[in-house]
Amino acid sequence: MVGDFVFDLVGARRAGMRAVLVQRPEAVWKYWADVSFDRLAQFVESLNAPEPLVPWEYAALAAEIGKEGLKKAAEKELDISASDPRVLPFLLKKAAEGTALFRLDDPLAALTPEQWVNMPGLAPSWLDQPIVKVAEYLLNNRFPLAKVLFEEDRAGTILREISVTPSAGG
């Protein structure tokens, strides 16, 4: 979404969209945008030479550790225990630190009452649901680059690496 008013940006945030602010160089609410351009012409120029943007959700972390630090953190894959009573707060803490790839040791495990108690704000309707679904829900709402990996993701990567090799037949 491209806009020049705070309501444009708030609407984009509520809809889970990326937001570009244009022509508001003095706006105190710039922090709502993924990127801001003082002039519309600068925005148009950026379309001709696009660069990766830091998503709004990661702006504070990128300011702290830099874009390269954020990129390195996002490349990490973290194995976590689905039976840990504090697995969900740990998952969110690591996602807040920039980790983007998570793998649960038991993707079929269900959310336990103890895990639910340790995650304030989580609706009780999640009790006894697959913890992988709970983790995906929590990550998707706050950390757009983070995801829970499955075994098939690992196999898919291997298949993609193999498929770039030309076949013997041509």
C-alpha positions as CSV (number, residue, x, y, z in Angstrom):
1,M,0.0,0.0,0.0
2,V,1.3,3.4,-0.9
3,G,0.0,6.4,0.9
4,D,0.6,9.8,2.4
5,F,-1.5,9.8,5.5
6,V,-1.4,8.0,8.8
7,F,-4.7,6.2,8.2
8,D,-3.3,4.7,5.1
9,L,-0.4,3.2,7.1
10,V,-2.6,2.1,10.0
11,G,-5.0,0.4,7.5
12,A,-2.1,-1.4,5.9
13,R,-0.8,-2.6,9.3
14,R,-4.2,-3.9,10.3
15,A,-4.6,-5.7,7.0
16,G,-1.1,-7.3,7.3
17,M,0.2,-5.4,4.2
18,R,3.4,-3.7,3.5
19,A,3.2,0.2,3.7
20,V,5.1,2.9,1.8
21,L,4.8,6.5,3.0
22,V,5.3,9.2,0.4
23,Q,5.6,13.0,0.6
24,R,5.5,13.3,4.4
25,P,9.1,14.1,5.3
26,E,8.2,15.6,8.7
27,A,5.6,13.0,9.8
28,V,6.1,11.8,13.4
29,W,4.3,8.6,12.5
30,K,6.8,7.5,9.9
31,Y,7.5,4.4,12.0
32,W,4.3,2.9,10.8
33,A,5.8,2.5,7.3
34,D,8.2,-0.1,5.9
35,V,9.9,2.6,3.9
36,S,9.4,6.3,3.5
37,F,10.2,8.6,0.6
38,D,10.2,12.4,1.0
39,R,9.1,12.9,-2.6
40,L,7.0,10.8,-4.9
41,A,9.7,11.0,-7.5
42,Q,12.1,9.2,-5.1
43,F,9.6,6.4,-4.8
44,V,9.3,6.1,-8.6
45,E,13.1,6.0,-8.9
46,S,13.2,3.3,-6.3
47,L,10.9,1.2,-8.5
48,N,13.5,1.3,-11.3
49,A,16.3,0.1,-8.9
50,P,14.5,-1.9,-6.2
51,E,16.4,-2.8,-3.0
52,P,15.3,-5.2,-0.3
53,L,13.3,-3.5,2.4
54,V,13.4,-4.2,6.1
55,P,9.8,-5.1,7.1
56,W,8.3,-2.7,9.6
57,E,8.1,-5.4,12.2
58,Y,11.9,-5.7,12.2
59,A,12.8,-2.0,12.0
60,A,13.8,-1.7,15.7
61,L,16.0,-4.8,15.5
62,A,17.6,-3.7,12.2
63,A,18.4,-0.3,13.8
64,E,20.1,-2.2,16.7
65,I,22.0,-4.9,14.8
66,G,22.1,-3.6,11.3
67,K,20.7,-5.0,8.1
68,E,23.5,-7.6,7.8
69,G,23.0,-8.7,11.4
70,L,19.3,-9.1,10.6
71,K,20.1,-11.1,7.5
72,K,22.4,-13.4,9.5
73,A,19.9,-13.9,12.2
74,A,17.2,-14.7,9.7
75,E,19.3,-17.4,8.1
76,K,19.5,-19.3,11.4
77,E,17.5,-22.5,11.8
78,L,16.5,-23.3,15.4
79,D,15.4,-26.7,16.6
80,I,13.0,-26.4,19.6
81,S,11.4,-28.8,21.9
82,A,7.6,-29.1,21.5
83,S,7.4,-30.5,25.1
84,D,9.1,-27.5,26.7
85,P,6.5,-25.7,29.0
86,R,7.8,-22.3,27.8
87,V,8.2,-23.2,24.1
88,L,5.9,-20.4,22.9
89,P,7.5,-17.5,24.8
90,F,10.9,-18.9,23.8
91,L,9.8,-19.1,20.1
92,L,8.6,-15.5,20.2
93,K,11.8,-14.3,22.0
94,K,14.0,-15.9,19.3
95,A,11.8,-14.5,16.5
96,A,12.1,-11.0,18.1
97,E,15.9,-11.5,17.9
98,G,15.6,-12.1,14.2
99,T,15.6,-15.9,14.0
100,A,13.3,-16.8,11.1
101,L,13.4,-20.6,10.7
102,F,12.1,-22.9,13.4
103,R,11.7,-26.7,13.5
104,L,9.7,-28.4,16.3
105,D,11.0,-31.8,17.3
106,D,7.5,-33.2,17.5
107,P,5.2,-31.4,15.1
108,L,2.3,-33.6,16.2
109,A,2.4,-32.6,19.8
110,A,-0.6,-30.8,21.2
111,L,-0.6,-27.6,23.2
112,T,-0.7,-28.5,26.9
113,P,-2.4,-26.6,29.7
114,E,1.0,-25.7,31.1
115,Q,2.2,-24.3,27.8
116,W,-1.1,-22.3,27.5
117,V,-0.6,-20.8,31.0
118,N,2.9,-19.7,30.0
119,M,1.5,-17.8,27.0
120,P,-0.6,-14.9,28.3
121,G,-3.2,-13.7,25.8
122,L,-3.5,-17.0,23.9
123,A,-7.2,-18.0,23.7
124,P,-8.1,-21.2,25.5
125,S,-9.5,-22.5,22.2
126,W,-5.9,-23.4,21.3
127,L,-5.7,-26.0,24.1
128,D,-5.0,-29.5,22.7
129,Q,-4.5,-28.1,19.2
130,P,-1.2,-29.0,17.4
131,I,1.5,-26.9,18.8
132,V,2.9,-26.3,15.3
133,K,-0.4,-24.6,14.4
134,V,-0.2,-22.4,17.5
135,A,3.4,-21.5,16.7
136,E,2.5,-20.6,13.1
137,Y,-0.4,-18.5,14.3
138,L,1.7,-16.5,16.8
139,L,4.6,-16.0,14.3
140,N,2.4,-15.0,11.4
141,N,0.8,-12.2,13.5
142,R,4.0,-10.5,14.4
143,F,7.0,-11.9,12.5
144,P,6.3,-12.1,8.8
145,L,9.7,-13.6,7.9
146,A,9.5,-16.3,10.5
147,K,8.1,-19.8,9.7
148,V,7.9,-23.2,11.2
149,L,9.7,-25.7,8.9
150,F,8.6,-29.3,8.3
151,E,10.6,-32.3,7.2
152,E,9.3,-31.8,3.7
153,D,10.8,-28.3,3.7
154,R,14.2,-29.9,4.1
155,A,13.4,-32.5,1.3
156,G,12.1,-29.7,-0.9
157,T,15.3,-27.8,-0.6
158,I,17.3,-30.9,-1.5
159,L,15.0,-31.5,-4.5
160,R,15.4,-27.9,-5.7
161,E,19.2,-28.2,-5.4
162,I,19.1,-31.4,-7.5
163,S,16.7,-30.0,-10.1
164,V,19.0,-27.1,-11.1
165,T,21.5,-29.7,-12.4
166,P,21.0,-30.3,-16.1
167,S,19.8,-33.8,-16.9
168,A,21.8,-36.2,-19.0
169,G,19.3,-35.9,-21.8
170,G,19.8,-32.2,-22.2
